[in-house]
Amino acid sequence: MLLVAVMGCRKYEMPGNTPATNPILETMVRGADVSWLTEMEAAGMKFYDTTGQQTDGMQ
């Protein structure tokens, strides 16, 4: 039984089956939960962009 399991798990190279450059990024769905944004802003939380400038939370 162990021999069958080991032999069945071998990796076979399939012709024409080339992996994508980054399959995770090509198939990943990106999103954010913004349902708390208004409450965070009401509590005084501030949001900043990558340059350090204060910006709107949705941006």
PDBQT receptor file of N, H, CA, C and O in Angstrom, charges set to zero:
ATOM      1  N   MET A   1       0.827  -1.179   0.000  1.00  0.00    +0.000 N 
ATOM      2  CA  MET A   1       0.000   0.000   0.000  1.00  0.00    +0.000 C 
ATOM      3  C   MET A   1       0.880   1.255   0.000  1.00  0.00    +0.000 C 
ATOM      4  O   MET A   1       0.588   2.224  -0.700  1.00  0.00    +0.000 OA
ATOM      5  N   LEU A   2       1.958   1.228   0.788  1.00  0.00    +0.000 N 
ATOM      6  H   LEU A   2       2.195   0.441   1.357  1.00  0.00    +0.000 HD
ATOM      7  CA  LEU A   2       2.871   2.365   0.843  1.00  0.00    +0.000 C 
ATOM      8  C   LEU A   2       3.538   2.596  -0.508  1.00  0.00    +0.000 C 
ATOM      9  O   LEU A   2       3.701   3.743  -0.926  1.00  0.00    +0.000 OA
ATOM     10  N   LEU A   3       3.922   1.535  -1.186  1.00  0.00    +0.000 N 
ATOM     11  H   LEU A   3       3.790   0.604  -0.846  1.00  0.00    +0.000 HD
ATOM     12  CA  LEU A   3       4.554   1.643  -2.498  1.00  0.00    +0.000 C 
ATOM     13  C   LEU A   3       3.613   2.296  -3.503  1.00  0.00    +0.000 C 
ATOM     14  O   LEU A   3       4.047   3.130  -4.298  1.00  0.00    +0.000 OA
ATOM     15  N   VAL A   4       2.358   1.941  -3.483  1.00  0.00    +0.000 N 
ATOM     16  H   VAL A   4       2.005   1.264  -2.837  1.00  0.00    +0.000 HD
ATOM     17  CA  VAL A   4       1.376   2.529  -4.399  1.00  0.00    +0.000 C 
ATOM     18  C   VAL A   4       1.224   4.025  -4.101  1.00  0.00    +0.000 C 
ATOM     19  O   VAL A   4       1.144   4.837  -5.022  1.00  0.00    +0.000 OA
ATOM     20  N   ALA A   5       1.185   4.383  -2.824  1.00  0.00    +0.000 N 
ATOM     21  H   ALA A   5       1.250   3.723  -2.076  1.00  0.00    +0.000 HD
ATOM     22  CA  ALA A   5       1.043   5.793  -2.457  1.00  0.00    +0.000 C 
ATOM     23  C   ALA A   5       2.252   6.605  -2.902  1.00  0.00    +0.000 C 
ATOM     24  O   ALA A   5       2.096   7.713  -3.416  1.00  0.00    +0.000 OA
ATOM     25  N   VAL A   6       3.448   6.072  -2.713  1.00  0.00    +0.000 N 
ATOM     26  H   VAL A   6       3.574   5.173  -2.296  1.00  0.00    +0.000 HD
ATOM     27  CA  VAL A   6       4.667   6.782  -3.092  1.00  0.00    +0.000 C 
ATOM     28  C   VAL A   6       4.762   6.909  -4.608  1.00  0.00    +0.000 C 
ATOM     29  O   VAL A   6       5.113   7.973  -5.119  1.00  0.00    +0.000 OA
ATOM     30  N   MET A   7       4.461   5.861  -5.316  1.00  0.00    +0.000 N 
ATOM     31  H   MET A   7       4.176   4.997  -4.902  1.00  0.00    +0.000 HD
ATOM     32  CA  MET A   7       4.543   5.895  -6.780  1.00  0.00    +0.000 C 
ATOM     33  C   MET A   7       3.469   6.806  -7.372  1.00  0.00    +0.000 C 
ATOM     34  O   MET A   7       3.683   7.393  -8.433  1.00  0.00    +0.000 OA
ATOM     35  N   GLY A   8       2.336   6.934  -6.719  1.00  0.00    +0.000 N 
ATOM     36  H   GLY A   8       2.162   6.457  -5.857  1.00  0.00    +0.000 HD
ATOM     37  CA  GLY A   8       1.252   7.776  -7.227  1.00  0.00    +0.000 C 
ATOM     38  C   GLY A   8       1.495   9.250  -6.993  1.00  0.00    +0.000 C 
ATOM     39  O   GLY A   8       0.805  10.083  -7.582  1.00  0.00    +0.000 OA
ATOM     40  N   CYS A   9       2.448   9.598  -6.159  1.00  0.00    +0.000 N 
ATOM     41  H   CYS A   9       3.008   8.922  -5.681  1.00  0.00    +0.000 HD
ATOM     42  CA  CYS A   9       2.714  10.994  -5.819  1.00  0.00    +0.000 C 
ATOM     43  C   CYS A   9       3.865  11.596  -6.611  1.00  0.00    +0.000 C 
ATOM     44  O   CYS A   9       4.284  12.719  -6.329  1.00  0.00    +0.000 OA
ATOM     45  N   ARG A  10       4.375  10.880  -7.582  1.00  0.00    +0.000 N 
ATOM     46  H   ARG A  10       4.035   9.968  -7.811  1.00  0.00    +0.000 HD
ATOM     47  CA  ARG A  10       5.485  11.419  -8.362  1.00  0.00    +0.000 C 
ATOM     48  C   ARG A  10       5.008  12.569  -9.225  1.00  0.00    +0.000 C 
ATOM     49  O   ARG A  10       3.855  12.605  -9.654  1.00  0.00    +0.000 OA
ATOM     50  N   LYS A  11       5.902  13.500  -9.472  1.00  0.00    +0.000 N 
ATOM     51  H   LYS A  11       6.839  13.470  -9.123  1.00  0.00    +0.000 HD
ATOM     52  CA  LYS A  11       5.588  14.652 -10.313  1.00  0.00    +0.000 C 
ATOM     53  C   LYS A  11       5.954  14.314 -11.752  1.00  0.00    +0.000 C 
ATOM     54  O   LYS A  11       7.091  13.937 -12.034  1.00  0.00    +0.000 OA
ATOM     55  N   TYR A  12       5.015  14.445 -12.643  1.00  0.00    +0.000 N 
ATOM     56  H   TYR A  12       4.091  14.751 -12.414  1.00  0.00    +0.000 HD
ATOM     57  CA  TYR A  12       5.246  14.191 -14.052  1.00  0.00    +0.000 C 
ATOM     58  C   TYR A  12       5.270  15.516 -14.797  1.00  0.00    +0.000 C 
ATOM     59  O   TYR A  12       4.429  16.380 -14.553  1.00  0.00    +0.000 OA
ATOM     60  N   GLU A  13       6.202  15.678 -15.678  1.00  0.00    +0.000 N 
ATOM     61  H   GLU A  13       6.886  14.975 -15.876  1.00  0.00    +0.000 HD
ATOM     62  CA  GLU A  13       6.270  16.876 -16.506  1.00  0.00    +0.000 C 
ATOM     63  C   GLU A  13       5.334  16.687 -17.688  1.00  0.00    +0.000 C 
ATOM     64  O   GLU A  13       5.469  15.739 -18.462  1.00  0.00    +0.000 OA
ATOM     65  N   MET A  14       4.399  17.588 -17.812  1.00  0.00    +0.000 N 
ATOM     66  H   MET A  14       4.289  18.358 -17.184  1.00  0.00    +0.000 HD
ATOM     67  CA  MET A  14       3.440  17.520 -18.905  1.00  0.00    +0.000 C 
ATOM     68  C   MET A  14       3.880  18.488 -19.998  1.00  0.00    +0.000 C 
ATOM     69  O   MET A  14       4.163  19.649 -19.702  1.00  0.00    +0.000 OA
ATOM     70  N   PRO A  15       3.947  18.050 -21.241  1.00  0.00    +0.000 N 
ATOM     71  CA  PRO A  15       4.332  18.958 -22.318  1.00  0.00    +0.000 C 
ATOM     72  C   PRO A  15       3.316  20.084 -22.467  1.00  0.00    +0.000 C 
ATOM     73  O   PRO A  15       2.108  19.845 -22.452  1.00  0.00    +0.000 OA
ATOM     74  N   GLY A  16       3.806  21.299 -22.609  1.00  0.00    +0.000 N 
ATOM     75  H   GLY A  16       4.787  21.493 -22.621  1.00  0.00    +0.000 HD
ATOM     76  CA  GLY A  16       2.923  22.449 -22.778  1.00  0.00    +0.000 C 
ATOM     77  C   GLY A  16       2.316  22.930 -21.477  1.00  0.00    +0.000 C 
ATOM     78  O   GLY A  16       1.505  23.857 -21.476  1.00  0.00    +0.000 OA
ATOM     79  N   ASN A  17       2.692  22.320 -20.378  1.00  0.00    +0.000 N 
ATOM     80  H   ASN A  17       3.351  21.567 -20.379  1.00  0.00    +0.000 HD
ATOM     81  CA  ASN A  17       2.141  22.716 -19.090  1.00  0.00    +0.000 C 
ATOM     82  C   ASN A  17       3.164  23.583 -18.366  1.00  0.00    +0.000 C 
ATOM     83  O   ASN A  17       3.842  23.118 -17.451  1.00  0.00    +0.000 OA
ATOM     84  N   THR A  18       3.272  24.829 -18.774  1.00  0.00    +0.000 N 
ATOM     85  H   THR A  18       2.721  25.207 -19.518  1.00  0.00    +0.000 HD
ATOM     86  CA  THR A  18       4.244  25.718 -18.157  1.00  0.00    +0.000 C 
ATOM     87  C   THR A  18       3.533  26.559 -17.101  1.00  0.00    +0.000 C 
ATOM     88  O   THR A  18       2.461  27.103 -17.365  1.00  0.00    +0.000 OA
ATOM     89  N   PRO A  19       4.108  26.669 -15.929  1.00  0.00    +0.000 N 
ATOM     90  CA  PRO A  19       3.455  27.457 -14.877  1.00  0.00    +0.000 C 
ATOM     91  C   PRO A  19       3.497  28.944 -15.195  1.00  0.00    +0.000 C 
ATOM     92  O   PRO A  19       4.386  29.417 -15.903  1.00  0.00    +0.000 OA
ATOM     93  N   ALA A  20       2.541  29.659 -14.670  1.00  0.00    +0.000 N 
ATOM     94  H   ALA A  20       1.819  29.275 -14.095  1.00  0.00    +0.000 HD
ATOM     95  CA  ALA A  20       2.506  31.109 -14.846  1.00  0.00    +0.000 C 
ATOM     96  C   ALA A  20       3.653  31.736 -14.063  1.00  0.00    +0.000 C 
ATOM     97  O   ALA A  20       4.225  31.101 -13.178  1.00  0.00    +0.000 OA
ATOM     98  N   THR A  21       3.983  32.961 -14.384  1.00  0.00    +0.000 N 
ATOM     99  H   THR A  21       3.519  33.477 -15.103  1.00  0.00    +0.000 HD
ATOM    100  CA  THR A  21       5.090  33.619 -13.709  1.00  0.00    +0.000 C 
ATOM    101  C   THR A  21       4.815  33.754 -12.212  1.00  0.00    +0.000 C 
ATOM    102  O   THR A  21       5.719  33.556 -11.400  1.00  0.00    +0.000 OA
ATOM    103  N   ASN A  22       3.605  34.082 -11.846  1.00  0.00    +0.000 N 
ATOM    104  H   ASN A  22       2.870  34.242 -12.505  1.00  0.00    +0.000 HD
ATOM    105  CA  ASN A  22       3.213  34.142 -10.442  1.00  0.00    +0.000 C 
ATOM    106  C   ASN A  22       1.739  33.769 -10.358  1.00  0.00    +0.000 C 
ATOM    107  O   ASN A  22       0.880  34.651 -10.359  1.00  0.00    +0.000 OA
ATOM    108  N   PRO A  23       1.434  32.483 -10.285  1.00  0.00    +0.000 N 
ATOM    109  CA  PRO A  23       0.035  32.043 -10.341  1.00  0.00    +0.000 C 
ATOM    110  C   PRO A  23      -0.804  32.561  -9.179  1.00  0.00    +0.000 C 
ATOM    111  O   PRO A  23      -2.019  32.695  -9.325  1.00  0.00    +0.000 OA
ATOM    112  N   ILE A  24      -0.204  32.854  -8.044  1.00  0.00    +0.000 N 
ATOM    113  H   ILE A  24       0.783  32.745  -7.925  1.00  0.00    +0.000 HD
ATOM    114  CA  ILE A  24      -0.986  33.350  -6.918  1.00  0.00    +0.000 C 
ATOM    115  C   ILE A  24      -1.537  34.738  -7.229  1.00  0.00    +0.000 C 
ATOM    116  O   ILE A  24      -2.712  35.008  -6.982  1.00  0.00    +0.000 OA
ATOM    117  N   LEU A  25      -0.700  35.612  -7.765  1.00  0.00    +0.000 N 
ATOM    118  H   LEU A  25       0.254  35.392  -7.966  1.00  0.00    +0.000 HD
ATOM    119  CA  LEU A  25      -1.164  36.956  -8.080  1.00  0.00    +0.000 C 
ATOM    120  C   LEU A  25      -2.138  36.974  -9.247  1.00  0.00    +0.000 C 
ATOM    121  O   LEU A  25      -3.007  37.844  -9.307  1.00  0.00    +0.000 OA
ATOM    122  N   GLU A  26      -2.010  36.028 -10.179  1.00  0.00    +0.000 N 
ATOM    123  H   GLU A  26      -1.304  35.322 -10.131  1.00  0.00    +0.000 HD
ATOM    124  CA  GLU A  26      -2.907  36.007 -11.328  1.00  0.00    +0.000 C 
ATOM    125  C   GLU A  26      -4.275  35.463 -10.980  1.00  0.00    +0.000 C 
ATOM    126  O   GLU A  26      -5.240  35.747 -11.690  1.00  0.00    +0.000 OA
ATOM    127  N   THR A  27      -4.393  34.689  -9.911  1.00  0.00    +0.000 N 
ATOM    128  H   THR A  27      -3.610  34.458  -9.334  1.00  0.00    +0.000 HD
ATOM    129  CA  THR A  27      -5.678  34.109  -9.548  1.00  0.00    +0.000 C 
ATOM    130  C   THR A  27      -6.253  34.692  -8.266  1.00  0.00    +0.000 C 
ATOM    131  O   THR A  27      -7.372  34.346  -7.886  1.00  0.00    +0.000 OA
ATOM    132  N   MET A  28      -5.520  35.560  -7.597  1.00  0.00    +0.000 N 
ATOM    133  H   MET A  28      -4.611  35.841  -7.907  1.00  0.00    +0.000 HD
ATOM    134  CA  MET A  28      -5.967  36.110  -6.325  1.00  0.00    +0.000 C 
ATOM    135  C   MET A  28      -6.992  37.210  -6.550  1.00  0.00    +0.000 C 
ATOM    136  O   MET A  28      -6.836  38.049  -7.437  1.00  0.00    +0.000 OA
ATOM    137  N   VAL A  29      -8.027  37.197  -5.747  1.00  0.00    +0.000 N 
ATOM    138  H   VAL A  29      -8.153  36.515  -5.027  1.00  0.00    +0.000 HD
ATOM    139  CA  VAL A  29      -9.005  38.270  -5.757  1.00  0.00    +0.000 C 
ATOM    140  C   VAL A  29      -8.644  39.196  -4.610  1.00  0.00    +0.000 C 
ATOM    141  O   VAL A  29      -8.513  38.760  -3.467  1.00  0.00    +0.000 OA
ATOM    142  N   ARG A  30      -8.488  40.444  -4.913  1.00  0.00    +0.000 N 
ATOM    143  H   ARG A  30      -8.595  40.798  -5.842  1.00  0.00    +0.000 HD
ATOM    144  CA  ARG A  30      -8.092  41.411  -3.891  1.00  0.00    +0.000 C 
ATOM    145  C   ARG A  30      -9.307  42.225  -3.464  1.00  0.00    +0.000 C 
ATOM    146  O   ARG A  30     -10.167  42.570  -4.274  1.00  0.00    +0.000 OA
ATOM    147  N   GLY A  31      -9.349  42.517  -2.185  1.00  0.00    +0.000 N 
ATOM    148  H   GLY A  31      -8.650  42.236  -1.528  1.00  0.00    +0.000 HD
ATOM    149  CA  GLY A  31     -10.466  43.302  -1.687  1.00  0.00    +0.000 C 
ATOM    150  C   GLY A  31     -10.193  43.783  -0.279  1.00  0.00    +0.000 C 
ATOM    151  O   GLY A  31      -9.155  43.486   0.311  1.00  0.00    +0.000 OA
ATOM    152  N   ALA A  32     -11.129  44.519   0.236  1.00  0.00    +0.000 N 
ATOM    153  H   ALA A  32     -11.972  44.760  -0.243  1.00  0.00    +0.000 HD
ATOM    154  CA  ALA A  32     -10.984  45.038   1.592  1.00  0.00    +0.000 C 
ATOM    155  C   ALA A  32     -12.367  45.171   2.211  1.00  0.00    +0.000 C 
ATOM    156  O   ALA A  32     -13.356  45.382   1.510  1.00  0.00    +0.000 OA
ATOM    157  N   ASP A  33     -12.425  45.046   3.519  1.00  0.00    +0.000 N 
ATOM    158  H   ASP A  33     -11.621  44.874   4.089  1.00  0.00    +0.000 HD
ATOM    159  CA  ASP A  33     -13.664  45.234   4.254  1.00  0.00    +0.000 C 
ATOM    160  C   ASP A  33     -13.685  46.678   4.742  1.00  0.00    +0.000 C 
ATOM    161  O   ASP A  33     -12.980  47.029   5.688  1.00  0.00    +0.000 OA
ATOM    162  N   VAL A  34     -14.489  47.506   4.100  1.00  0.00    +0.000 N 
ATOM    163  H   VAL A  34     -15.062  47.221   3.331  1.00  0.00    +0.000 HD
ATOM    164  CA  VAL A  34     -14.536  48.924   4.448  1.00  0.00    +0.000 C 
ATOM    165  C   VAL A  34     -15.777  49.252   5.273  1.00  0.00    +0.000 C 
ATOM    166  O   VAL A  34     -16.128  50.423   5.418  1.00  0.00    +0.000 OA
ATOM    167  N   SER A  35     -16.438  48.245   5.810  1.00  0.00    +0.000 N 
ATOM    168  H   SER A  35     -16.153  47.294   5.692  1.00  0.00    +0.000 HD
ATOM    169  CA  SER A  35     -17.666  48.491   6.551  1.00  0.00    +0.000 C 
ATOM    170  C   SER A  35     -17.423  49.274   7.837  1.00  0.00    +0.000 C 
ATOM    171  O   SER A  35     -18.346  49.918   8.335  1.00  0.00    +0.000 OA
ATOM    172  N   TRP A  36     -16.232  49.240   8.379  1.00  0.00    +0.000 N 
ATOM    173  H   TRP A  36     -15.482  48.717   7.973  1.00  0.00    +0.000 HD
ATOM    174  CA  TRP A  36     -15.912  49.970   9.601  1.00  0.00    +0.000 C 
ATOM    175  C   TRP A  36     -15.287  51.333   9.313  1.00  0.00    +0.000 C 
ATOM    176  O   TRP A  36     -14.935  52.046  10.253  1.00  0.00    +0.000 OA
ATOM    177  N   LEU A  37     -15.142  51.706   8.080  1.00  0.00    +0.000 N 
ATOM    178  H   LEU A  37     -15.428  51.127   7.316  1.00  0.00    +0.000 HD
ATOM    179  CA  LEU A  37     -14.435  52.939   7.730  1.00  0.00    +0.000 C 
ATOM    180  C   LEU A  37     -15.077  54.178   8.350  1.00  0.00    +0.000 C 
ATOM    181  O   LEU A  37     -14.371  55.017   8.909  1.00  0.00    +0.000 OA
ATOM    182  N   THR A  38     -16.389  54.308   8.264  1.00  0.00    +0.000 N 
ATOM    183  H   THR A  38     -16.963  53.626   7.810  1.00  0.00    +0.000 HD
ATOM    184  CA  THR A  38     -17.048  55.496   8.814  1.00  0.00    +0.000 C 
ATOM    185  C   THR A  38     -16.897  55.561  10.330  1.00  0.00    +0.000 C 
ATOM    186  O   THR A  38     -16.736  56.644  10.892  1.00  0.00    +0.000 OA
ATOM    187  N   GLU A  39     -16.948  54.410  10.992  1.00  0.00    +0.000 N 
ATOM    188  H   GLU A  39     -17.079  53.530  10.536  1.00  0.00    +0.000 HD
ATOM    189  CA  GLU A  39     -16.773  54.395  12.449  1.00  0.00    +0.000 C 
ATOM    190  C   GLU A  39     -15.339  54.754  12.835  1.00  0.00    +0.000 C 
ATOM    191  O   GLU A  39     -15.117  55.459  13.820  1.00  0.00    +0.000 OA
ATOM    192  N   MET A  40     -14.377  54.275  12.067  1.00  0.00    +0.000 N 
ATOM    193  H   MET A  40     -14.558  53.702  11.267  1.00  0.00    +0.000 HD
ATOM    194  CA  MET A  40     -12.979  54.601  12.351  1.00  0.00    +0.000 C 
ATOM    195  C   MET A  40     -12.729  56.094  12.156  1.00  0.00    +0.000 C 
ATOM    196  O   MET A  40     -12.039  56.719  12.961  1.00  0.00    +0.000 OA
ATOM    197  N   GLU A  41     -13.289  56.667  11.086  1.00  0.00    +0.000 N 
ATOM    198  H   GLU A  41     -13.850  56.159  10.432  1.00  0.00    +0.000 HD
ATOM    199  CA  GLU A  41     -13.129  58.101  10.848  1.00  0.00    +0.000 C 
ATOM    200  C   GLU A  41     -13.817  58.913  11.937  1.00  0.00    +0.000 C 
ATOM    201  O   GLU A  41     -13.290  59.937  12.372  1.00  0.00    +0.000 OA
ATOM    202  N   ALA A  42     -15.005  58.461  12.387  1.00  0.00    +0.000 N 
ATOM    203  H   ALA A  42     -15.433  57.629  12.034  1.00  0.00    +0.000 HD
ATOM    204  CA  ALA A  42     -15.729  59.159  13.451  1.00  0.00    +0.000 C 
ATOM    205  C   ALA A  42     -14.958  59.115  14.769  1.00  0.00    +0.000 C 
ATOM    206  O   ALA A  42     -15.081  60.023  15.591  1.00  0.00    +0.000 OA
ATOM    207  N   ALA A  43     -14.169  58.073  14.968  1.00  0.00    +0.000 N 
ATOM    208  H   ALA A  43     -14.069  57.337  14.300  1.00  0.00    +0.000 HD
ATOM    209  CA  ALA A  43     -13.366  57.941  16.183  1.00  0.00    +0.000 C 
ATOM    210  C   ALA A  43     -12.068  58.740  16.099  1.00  0.00    +0.000 C 
ATOM    211  O   ALA A  43     -11.292  58.766  17.054  1.00  0.00    +0.000 OA
ATOM    212  N   GLY A  44     -11.830  59.390  14.961  1.00  0.00    +0.000 N 
ATOM    213  H   GLY A  44     -12.461  59.368  14.185  1.00  0.00    +0.000 HD
ATOM    214  CA  GLY A  44     -10.649  60.230  14.824  1.00  0.00    +0.000 C 
ATOM    215  C   GLY A  44      -9.469  59.570  14.139  1.00  0.00    +0.000 C 
ATOM    216  O   GLY A  44      -8.390  60.161  14.079  1.00  0.00    +0.000 OA
ATOM    217  N   MET A  45      -9.641  58.352  13.618  1.00  0.00    +0.000 N 
ATOM    218  H   MET A  45     -10.517  57.872  13.667  1.00  0.00    +0.000 HD
ATOM    219  CA  MET A  45      -8.535  57.683  12.934  1.00  0.00    +0.000 C 
ATOM    220  C   MET A  45      -8.231  58.408  11.629  1.00  0.00    +0.000 C 
ATOM    221  O   MET A  45      -9.139  58.819  10.907  1.00  0.00    +0.000 OA
ATOM    222  N   LYS A  46      -6.966  58.555  11.342  1.00  0.00    +0.000 N 
ATOM    223  H   LYS A  46      -6.228  58.221  11.928  1.00  0.00    +0.000 HD
ATOM    224  CA  LYS A  46      -6.533  59.236  10.116  1.00  0.00    +0.000 C 
ATOM    225  C   LYS A  46      -5.824  58.227   9.218  1.00  0.00    +0.000 C 
ATOM    226  O   LYS A  46      -5.223  57.263   9.692  1.00  0.00    +0.000 OA
ATOM    227  N   PHE A  47      -5.906  58.470   7.922  1.00  0.00    +0.000 N 
ATOM    228  H   PHE A  47      -6.394  59.254   7.537  1.00  0.00    +0.000 HD
ATOM    229  CA  PHE A  47      -5.315  57.567   6.941  1.00  0.00    +0.000 C 
ATOM    230  C   PHE A  47      -4.282  58.322   6.122  1.00  0.00    +0.000 C 
ATOM    231  O   PHE A  47      -4.447  59.504   5.822  1.00  0.00    +0.000 OA
ATOM    232  N   TYR A  48      -3.204  57.611   5.763  1.00  0.00    +0.000 N 
ATOM    233  H   TYR A  48      -3.070  56.651   6.007  1.00  0.00    +0.000 HD
ATOM    234  CA  TYR A  48      -2.098  58.227   5.039  1.00  0.00    +0.000 C 
ATOM    235  C   TYR A  48      -1.728  57.373   3.832  1.00  0.00    +0.000 C 
ATOM    236  O   TYR A  48      -1.884  56.152   3.851  1.00  0.00    +0.000 OA
ATOM    237  N   ASP A  49      -1.234  58.030   2.778  1.00  0.00    +0.000 N 
ATOM    238  H   ASP A  49      -1.107  59.022   2.762  1.00  0.00    +0.000 HD
ATOM    239  CA  ASP A  49      -0.779  57.285   1.605  1.00  0.00    +0.000 C 
ATOM    240  C   ASP A  49       0.688  56.894   1.788  1.00  0.00    +0.000 C 
ATOM    241  O   ASP A  49       1.273  57.126   2.846  1.00  0.00    +0.000 OA
ATOM    242  N   THR A  50       1.266  56.307   0.762  1.00  0.00    +0.000 N 
ATOM    243  H   THR A  50       0.790  56.119  -0.097  1.00  0.00    +0.000 HD
ATOM    244  CA  THR A  50       2.643  55.816   0.866  1.00  0.00    +0.000 C 
ATOM    245  C   THR A  50       3.674  56.930   0.979  1.00  0.00    +0.000 C 
ATOM    246  O   THR A  50       4.812  56.682   1.376  1.00  0.00    +0.000 OA
ATOM    247  N   THR A  51       3.283  58.164   0.630  1.00  0.00    +0.000 N 
ATOM    248  H   THR A  51       2.358  58.365   0.307  1.00  0.00    +0.000 HD
ATOM    249  CA  THR A  51       4.217  59.289   0.755  1.00  0.00    +0.000 C 
ATOM    250  C   THR A  51       4.100  59.989   2.101  1.00  0.00    +0.000 C 
ATOM    251  O   THR A  51       4.859  60.916   2.383  1.00  0.00    +0.000 OA
ATOM    252  N   GLY A  52       3.149  59.552   2.943  1.00  0.00    +0.000 N 
ATOM    253  H   GLY A  52       2.533  58.799   2.713  1.00  0.00    +0.000 HD
ATOM    254  CA  GLY A  52       2.970  60.155   4.248  1.00  0.00    +0.000 C 
ATOM    255  C   GLY A  52       1.965  61.261   4.289  1.00  0.00    +0.000 C 
ATOM    256  O   GLY A  52       1.771  61.875   5.339  1.00  0.00    +0.000 OA
ATOM    257  N   GLN A  53       1.313  61.541   3.180  1.00  0.00    +0.000 N 
ATOM    258  H   GLN A  53       1.470  61.043   2.328  1.00  0.00    +0.000 HD
ATOM    259  CA  GLN A  53       0.289  62.588   3.126  1.00  0.00    +0.000 C 
ATOM    260  C   GLN A  53      -1.034  62.035   3.630  1.00  0.00    +0.000 C 
ATOM    261  O   GLN A  53      -1.408  60.915   3.281  1.00  0.00    +0.000 OA
ATOM    262  N   GLN A  54      -1.752  62.808   4.451  1.00  0.00    +0.000 N 
ATOM    263  H   GLN A  54      -1.448  63.717   4.735  1.00  0.00    +0.000 HD
ATOM    264  CA  GLN A  54      -3.056  62.382   4.934  1.00  0.00    +0.000 C 
ATOM    265  C   GLN A  54      -4.018  62.326   3.757  1.00  0.00    +0.000 C 
ATOM    266  O   GLN A  54      -4.022  63.221   2.912  1.00  0.00    +0.000 OA
ATOM    267  N   THR A  55      -4.833  61.280   3.700  1.00  0.00    +0.000 N 
ATOM    268  H   THR A  55      -4.830  60.553   4.387  1.00  0.00    +0.000 HD
ATOM    269  CA  THR A  55      -5.737  61.091   2.579  1.00  0.00    +0.000 C 
ATOM    270  C   THR A  55      -7.049  60.492   3.074  1.00  0.00    +0.000 C 
ATOM    271  O   THR A  55      -7.167  60.099   4.235  1.00  0.00    +0.000 OA
ATOM    272  N   ASP A  56      -8.009  60.429   2.201  1.00  0.00    +0.000 N 
ATOM    273  H   ASP A  56      -7.913  60.748   1.258  1.00  0.00    +0.000 HD
ATOM    274  CA  ASP A  56      -9.296  59.818   2.501  1.00  0.00    +0.000 C 
ATOM    275  C   ASP A  56      -9.093  58.297   2.699  1.00  0.00    +0.000 C 
ATOM    276  O   ASP A  56      -8.271  57.681   2.020  1.00  0.00    +0.000 OA
ATOM    277  N   GLY A  57      -9.841  57.717   3.624  1.00  0.00    +0.000 N 
ATOM    278  H   GLY A  57     -10.508  58.217   4.175  1.00  0.00    +0.000 HD
ATOM    279  CA  GLY A  57      -9.682  56.292   3.912  1.00  0.00    +0.000 C 
ATOM    280  C   GLY A  57      -9.981  55.378   2.732  1.00  0.00    +0.000 C 
ATOM    281  O   GLY A  57      -9.385  54.306   2.628  1.00  0.00    +0.000 OA
ATOM    282  N   MET A  58     -10.871  55.763   1.858  1.00  0.00    +0.000 N 
ATOM    283  H   MET A  58     -11.355  56.633   1.942  1.00  0.00    +0.000 HD
ATOM    284  CA  MET A  58     -11.199  54.930   0.692  1.00  0.00    +0.000 C 
ATOM    285  C   MET A  58     -10.071  54.915  -0.332  1.00  0.00    +0.000 C 
ATOM    286  O   MET A  58      -9.955  53.977  -1.121  1.00  0.00    +0.000 OA
ATOM    287  N   GLN A  59      -9.256  55.935  -0.320  1.00  0.00    +0.000 N 
ATOM    288  H   GLN A  59      -9.350  56.697   0.321  1.00  0.00    +0.000 HD
ATOM    289  CA  GLN A  59      -8.166  55.976  -1.285  1.00  0.00    +0.000 C 
ATOM    290  C   GLN A  59      -7.027  55.107  -0.794  1.00  0.00    +0.000 C 
ATOM    291  O   GLN A  59      -5.999  55.000  -1.463  1.00  0.00    +0.000 OA
TER     292      GLN A  59
